[in-house]
């Protein structure tokens, strides 16, 4: 949405610092998705 896009551009320090603090959780979600879909088994 526009509010999130504005935060990325105009409040980038707070926005991106928050994203970077979530990398472990994001990586875990990606691994779980890959396991459920079998995506990496095809490679």
C-alpha positions as CSV (number, residue, x, y, z in Angstrom):
1,X,0.0,0.0,0.0
2,X,1.0,3.6,-0.3
3,X,1.8,4.0,3.4
4,X,4.3,1.2,3.3
5,X,5.9,2.5,0.1
6,X,6.2,5.9,1.7
7,X,7.9,4.3,4.8
8,X,10.4,2.5,2.5
9,X,11.4,5.8,0.9
10,X,10.9,8.5,3.6
11,X,11.4,6.5,6.9
12,X,13.9,4.1,5.4
13,X,16.1,3.8,8.5
14,X,13.2,2.6,10.7
15,X,11.5,0.6,8.0
16,X,14.6,-1.3,6.7
17,X,16.1,-1.8,10.2
18,X,12.8,-3.5,11.1
19,X,13.0,-5.8,8.1
20,X,16.6,-6.6,8.8
21,X,15.7,-7.6,12.4
22,X,13.3,-10.2,11.0
23,X,15.7,-12.0,8.7
24,X,15.8,-15.2,10.8
25,X,12.0,-15.4,10.8
26,X,11.9,-14.7,7.0
27,X,14.5,-17.3,6.3
28,X,12.6,-19.9,8.4
29,X,9.4,-19.1,6.4
30,X,11.2,-19.5,3.1
31,X,12.7,-22.9,4.2
32,X,9.3,-24.1,5.3
33,X,7.7,-23.0,2.0
34,X,10.4,-24.7,0.0
35,X,10.0,-27.9,2.0
36,X,6.2,-27.9,1.5
37,X,6.3,-27.2,-2.2
38,X,9.3,-29.5,-2.9
39,X,10.8,-26.6,-4.9
40,X,14.4,-27.3,-4.1
41,X,14.1,-31.1,-4.7
42,X,13.5,-30.3,-8.4
43,X,16.9,-28.6,-8.8
